[in-house]
Amino acid sequence: MAQKSTIYKVELSVSDMDRHYYETHKLTVAKHPSETDERLMVRLLAFALNANEHLELTKGLSTDDEPDIWQKSLSGELELWVALGLPSEKIVRQSCGKAKEVIIYSYGRTAEVWWEKIKNSTTRFDNLKVVNFSETDTHDLGNLASRSMKLQVNIQDGDVMVSVDDSIVYVTQAKWKNTL
């Protein structure tokens, strides 16, 4: 019998001084059985970094043809495609063809190897941005996860601070491709 997703209730408060965006999002997040706490928290961080009223979490790991997060226009066009992890060159190419803007948030110990392998094939995509989070930062984020949490994300001058209760994690964004 297949395992069911675990439901997380998240109150995500975003204070993004760089974009002048200040909002609280009440999210119900389904954590896929194969998803780690670390990946769940990276997904929430990616949401916070791109937060706006039209941004949505998708089915993510449950579907192959959807990103982890997307934003659609009122007429249904894909404006933003946000992927996590280390997608294949084929998926990067397909997503750049589907959406106006694509952001990949890579993380993990093999992220640098992945980027070296595909970076030359991404030069033609003017709508692609690749940001890497360090293994230490994402591991620390994973330790903040709980089934019901109030998550505060502060962004200023590209610096990111994530806090839950009294625990704080500072996340550094390494911009590997920034053509947007």
N, C-alpha and C positions, 0 to 999 in steps of 0.2 A: 504494500500500500504506500502510495506517495505521501511524503511529508507535506504538511501545509505551511504556508508562509506564517511568520510571526508578525503580529501587528504592533507597531510602535506609534505612540501618540507624542507628537513633538510640537512644542510652541517655539517657533524659530523667530527670534527678534534680530533684525538686520539693521545695523547702523553703518551705512556706507557713505563716509564723508567724501570719497572720491567722486561718486555719482550723485550725491545729495539724495540718497534713498534711505528712508527711515520707515520701516514697516514691521509688523508682527504677522507671521503666517502660522495658522493652526493647520498642521499637516497630520494626516494619517498615512503612515508609511508601511507598506508590506515588505518585510525582509524575506527574500527568497531563501529556501532551506540551504542552498549552497553559498549564500552570501555571508561574508564575515561582518563582525561589528565594524572593523576597519573600513570596509567598502561602503557600508551603510553611512558611516560618518563622512566619508569622502563625498558621497552622493549629496548629503545635506549641506556640506561645505560648498560644493559646486552650485547647488541651488542658491545658497546665500550670495555667492559671488556674482550671480547673474539675476538676482531676484527682481521681479516686477509683477504687475498684476496679472499678466497673461502666461507666466511661466508655469509649467506643469511637470510633475513627476510622472513617468510613464510606467508601463509594466516591466521595463528594464530587462533583467535576466530571463524573464518568462517568454520574451519574444525576440527573434533574431532581427527583425526589420524595423525595430524602434530603438532610439537612443535611450539613455537613462533619464534624460530631461529634455523637454522641447518647449518651444514657444511657437505658436501659430498665429498668423494674422487673423483678423476678423473674417476674411474670405477663405481661410483654411490653408493658406500657403505656409510652408515651413520657413520661419524666419531664423530660428536658432536650433541647432542640434548639438547637444552636449553628451559626449561619451566619456566613460571612465575606463581606466586600465590601459591595456596595450592592444588596441584593435589591429587587425590585419591590414595590410596595404589595400586590399580589395575593399574592405569596409570603409576605410578612410576615403578612397576614391568615390565609392557609391554615396556616402553621406555628403561629400562636397558637391556632388551633382544634385542632391535632393534639397539641400537647404541653402539659404542665403548666407548664413554664417555657421561655421562648425568650430567647436572648441573641444579639444581632448585634454582631459586631466589625467595624466599618467602618474603612476606611483608604483612602488614595489622595488625589490632588489634587482630586477632585470630590466627596469625601465630604460636605463642608459643604453643597454645592448639593443633593445627594441628600437630606440630612436636612431641609433647609428645605422641600423639595418634599413629603415624606411625614410630617413630624412631627405635623401636625394630625390626620391620619387614624389615628395610633397611640394617641391619648389614651384610647381605650376599652379598650385591652388592658392589664389589670393584671398579666399574666404576661410582659410584654415588658421587656427591658433592652437598651439600646443603648450601646455603648462605642466610642469612636473612638480610634485610634492615629494619631499624627502621621506624615506622609509621611517625614519625616527618620528617625524611629525605625524604621519598617518597612523603609526602604531600608537602614539600618545592619544590621538583622536579616538581611536577604537576603544581605548580604556575609559572614555567618557560616556559611552553608550549605555542607555538604560531604556526599558520599555516605555517609560513615561518621563519625558525630560523637557526642561526649559533651557533652550540653547540660545546663547547670545553670541552673535558674530559682529565684531567691529572691524571695519576696514578703513585705513587711512594711509595715503601715500603708498598704496600697494601692500602695506603690512596688514596681516590678518591675525586677529586675536579671537579665539573661540573659548567660550566659558560655559560650564555647567556647574551650578552651585558655586562652590569655592575653588573648583579646579579650572585652571587656565592652560591652554595650549596655544603657543605662537606658531603660526604656519608660514613658511617661506615659499613664495611662488617663483620657481625658476622658469622664465619664459624662453622656451626653446624655439618657438616659431611664433612671431607676433606680427602678422601682416594685416591685421584688421584695423 
